[in-house]
Amino acid sequence: MATRATIKDHWGEQRMFEQRVIAAGVLIMLLLCALIGRLFWLQVMRHDYFTELSQGNRVRIEPIPAPRGTIYDRNGTIMAENRPAYQLELVREEVPDLEATLQRLVEIGLIAKDDLDDTKRLIGSRRGFESVPIRLRLTEDEIATFAVHRFEFQGVDIATRLARYYPEGEIGVHALGHVGAISEADVQRIDRAAYAGTSTIGKLGIESAYEDQLHGRNGSRQIIVNARGRSVQALGPLGPKLTSVAPVAGKELILSIDLPVQRVAEQAVWDQRAAIVAIDPTSGDVIALVSRPGFDPNGFARGLSRSEFAALNTSIDRPLFNRALRGAYPPGSTIKPLVALAGLTYGVIDPKVSRYCRGFFTLPGSSHRFRDWKPNGHGTLNMVQAIAQSCDVYFYGLAEVLGPTRLAEFLANFGLGAATGIDVGGEKTGLLPSPEWKRKAFARKQDQVWFPGETVIFGIGQGFMLATPLQLAHMTAIIGARGKNFEQIGRAHV
């Protein structure tokens, strides 16, 4: 029986080989084209970007902080300015071991141990290439200490900056406010690029309210650095051409504060817990705003330690509390001229008709006595005399006739119970009570009742009524601006 022998197909194998070679060649060409395209993209299309990036290995862009705007009083006297200072700065990506570096700075006394955690959080909130100020306003001894140990700290250096300085110290601090180190919360809300190289930001008062105007616009410059990130000087033709952009200084501010008046007002209550606000009735300008005790804002500008801030914040005198804007107090007898104006406006009183003050006032059908400050009373007096002698009994009766609703509506015209809108910031609104307010303020029915006795004490600025010293000054300024004759002012409101 015959058998078939399998003969090898050389031509078929040749065709298969050629097909595979062609496929491999096409694949190689495609990969080569992709490589050439990528090289073209990197070397030609993105040439400027990568040139700048490569220059960063030896040329660093350093921000130039803009000088903060100067603040003057109305007479042109400086109340806040800038002075040269040295501060310790750290660039995180240039520090080999951040933890060890910070611990070593604590050991040589350049960072307080209590501030170590805050410093770490601040560094962590910034981008790695940013220079973060970790100590503001170094003393000469601290500068000398760092100079001796400088070789130990890669990525840490001393920078010369302009620091905020308040030549008057505590004078006017609650109007001016102060600057302080940029915190984690500040970093979340500001434009980081606009604050690159800036170590402080307005925290309170005018410094905070006008932060955008005072801050200015930062500039930048290119510097040559070595492998340790320290600035060096390049000489000869191989040195790169370095460019710089000049910063634009912040705007200057002229306040309505009159510094001589402010000093006198401060000295009058220097050792007391008190507030004084003086307003020019003709213009509405605040010429003095005092809250005592105060504090030295230069401490915040240089950077307070945790213990220093705790001492201020926990002091029984509450020096950080702005009593002029946030202290809500019963207005007391300062409200009496307005109650008299309300009586004139609604026609329930004749200013020439006298009333008798026997030292107390009683409501019809009640035996409860609302006492006058003068136990034996003031005797017979008219409206002008009642205001001059601050007779409580006269205004008890007038308030009872007017009623709480008309009193509240009238006093609201003078800004009580509302913010004045002063541009210092942080103002509290105060409280102007009324029967309607009481119904909304209390949950229990029995607490929502407005009692006749509350109307009576309303007339002498007591009870639920609260106002800030600023609001009371604003109220009296409105009276002063509209004339000295109460009858004329009353008719103007009708």
JOJORA-V670030 format. One record per residue. SS is DSSP state (helix for helix, strand for strand, loop for the rest). Layout:
ss=SS
ss=SS
This chain:
ss=loop
ss=loop
ss=loop
ss=loop
ss=loop
ss=loop
ss=loop
ss=loop
ss=loop
ss=helix
ss=helix
ss=helix
ss=helix
ss=helix
ss=helix
ss=helix
ss=helix
ss=helix
ss=helix
ss=helix
ss=helix
ss=helix
ss=helix
ss=helix
ss=helix
ss=helix
ss=helix
ss=helix
ss=helix
ss=helix
ss=helix
ss=helix
ss=helix
ss=helix
ss=helix
ss=helix
ss=helix
ss=helix
ss=helix
ss=helix
ss=helix
ss=helix
ss=helix
ss=helix
ss=helix
ss=loop
ss=helix
ss=helix
ss=helix
ss=helix
ss=helix
ss=helix
ss=helix
ss=helix
ss=helix
ss=loop
ss=loop
ss=loop
ss=strand
ss=strand
ss=strand
ss=strand
ss=strand
ss=strand
ss=loop
ss=loop
ss=loop
ss=loop
ss=loop
ss=loop
ss=strand
ss=strand
ss=loop
ss=loop
ss=loop
ss=loop
ss=loop
ss=strand
ss=strand
ss=strand
ss=strand
ss=strand
ss=strand
ss=strand
ss=strand
ss=strand
ss=strand
ss=strand
ss=strand
ss=strand
ss=strand
ss=helix
ss=helix
ss=helix
ss=loop
ss=loop
ss=loop
ss=helix
ss=helix
ss=helix
ss=helix
ss=helix
ss=helix
ss=helix
ss=helix
ss=helix
ss=helix
ss=loop
ss=loop
ss=loop
ss=loop
ss=loop
ss=helix
ss=helix
ss=helix
ss=helix
ss=helix
ss=helix
ss=helix
ss=helix
ss=helix
ss=helix
ss=helix
ss=helix
ss=helix
ss=loop
ss=loop
ss=loop
ss=loop
ss=loop
ss=strand
ss=strand
ss=strand
ss=strand
ss=strand
ss=loop
ss=loop
ss=loop
ss=loop
ss=helix
ss=helix
ss=helix
ss=helix
ss=helix
ss=helix
ss=helix
ss=helix
ss=helix
ss=helix
ss=helix
ss=helix
ss=helix
ss=loop
ss=loop
ss=loop
ss=strand
ss=strand
ss=strand
ss=strand
ss=strand
ss=strand
ss=strand
ss=strand
ss=strand
ss=strand
ss=loop
ss=loop
ss=loop
ss=loop
ss=loop
ss=loop
ss=loop
ss=helix
ss=helix
ss=helix
ss=helix
ss=loop
ss=strand
ss=strand
ss=strand
ss=strand
ss=loop
ss=loop
ss=helix
ss=helix
ss=helix
ss=helix
ss=helix
ss=helix
ss=loop
ss=loop
ss=loop
ss=loop
ss=loop
ss=loop
ss=loop
ss=loop
ss=loop
ss=loop
ss=strand
ss=strand
ss=strand
ss=strand
ss=strand
ss=helix
ss=helix
ss=helix
ss=helix
ss=helix
ss=loop
ss=helix
ss=helix
ss=helix
ss=helix
ss=helix
ss=loop
ss=strand
ss=loop
ss=strand
ss=strand
ss=strand
ss=strand
ss=strand
ss=strand
ss=strand
ss=loop
ss=loop
ss=loop
ss=loop
ss=loop
ss=strand
ss=strand
ss=loop
ss=loop
ss=loop
ss=loop
ss=loop
ss=loop
ss=loop
ss=loop
ss=loop
ss=loop
ss=loop
ss=strand
ss=strand
ss=loop
ss=loop
ss=strand
ss=loop
ss=loop
ss=loop
ss=loop
ss=strand
ss=strand
ss=loop
ss=loop
ss=loop
ss=loop
ss=helix
ss=helix
ss=helix
ss=helix
ss=helix
ss=helix
ss=helix
ss=helix
ss=helix
ss=helix
ss=loop
ss=loop
ss=loop
ss=loop
ss=loop
ss=strand
ss=strand
ss=strand
ss=strand
ss=strand
ss=strand
ss=loop
ss=loop
ss=loop
ss=loop
ss=loop
ss=loop
ss=strand
ss=strand
ss=strand
ss=strand
ss=strand
ss=strand
ss=strand
ss=loop
ss=loop
ss=loop
ss=loop
ss=loop
ss=helix
ss=helix
ss=helix
ss=helix
ss=helix
ss=loop
ss=loop
ss=loop
ss=helix
ss=helix
ss=helix
ss=helix
ss=helix
ss=helix
ss=helix
ss=helix
ss=loop
ss=loop
ss=loop
ss=loop
ss=loop
ss=loop
ss=loop
ss=loop
ss=loop
ss=helix
ss=helix
ss=helix
ss=helix
ss=loop
ss=loop
ss=strand
ss=loop
ss=loop
ss=helix
ss=helix
ss=helix
ss=helix
ss=helix
ss=helix
ss=helix
ss=helix
ss=helix
ss=helix
ss=helix
ss=helix
ss=helix
ss=helix
ss=loop
ss=loop
ss=loop
ss=loop
ss=loop
ss=loop
ss=loop
ss=loop
ss=loop
ss=strand
ss=strand
ss=strand
ss=loop
ss=loop
ss=strand
ss=strand
ss=loop
ss=loop
ss=loop
ss=loop
ss=loop
ss=loop
ss=loop
ss=loop
ss=strand
ss=strand
ss=loop
ss=loop
ss=loop
ss=loop
ss=loop
ss=loop
ss=loop
ss=strand
ss=strand
ss=strand
ss=loop
ss=helix
ss=helix
ss=helix
ss=helix
ss=helix
ss=helix
ss=helix
ss=loop
ss=loop
ss=helix
ss=helix
ss=helix
ss=helix
ss=helix
ss=helix
ss=helix
ss=helix
ss=helix
ss=helix
ss=helix
ss=loop
ss=helix
ss=helix
ss=helix
ss=helix
ss=helix
ss=helix
ss=helix
ss=helix
ss=helix
ss=loop
ss=loop
ss=loop
ss=loop
ss=loop
ss=loop
ss=loop
ss=loop
ss=loop
ss=loop
ss=loop
ss=loop
ss=loop
ss=loop
ss=loop
ss=loop
ss=loop
ss=loop
ss=strand
ss=loop
ss=loop
ss=loop
ss=helix
ss=helix
ss=helix
ss=helix
ss=helix
ss=helix
ss=helix
ss=loop
ss=loop
ss=loop
ss=helix
ss=helix
ss=helix
ss=loop
ss=loop
ss=loop
ss=loop
ss=helix
ss=helix
ss=helix
ss=helix
ss=helix
ss=helix
ss=helix
ss=loop
ss=loop
ss=loop
ss=loop
ss=loop
ss=loop
ss=loop
ss=strand
ss=strand
ss=loop
ss=helix
ss=helix
ss=helix
ss=helix
ss=helix
ss=helix
ss=helix
ss=helix
ss=helix
ss=helix
ss=helix
ss=helix
ss=helix
ss=loop
ss=loop
ss=loop
ss=loop
ss=helix
ss=helix
ss=helix
ss=helix
ss=helix
ss=helix
ss=helix
ss=helix
ss=loop
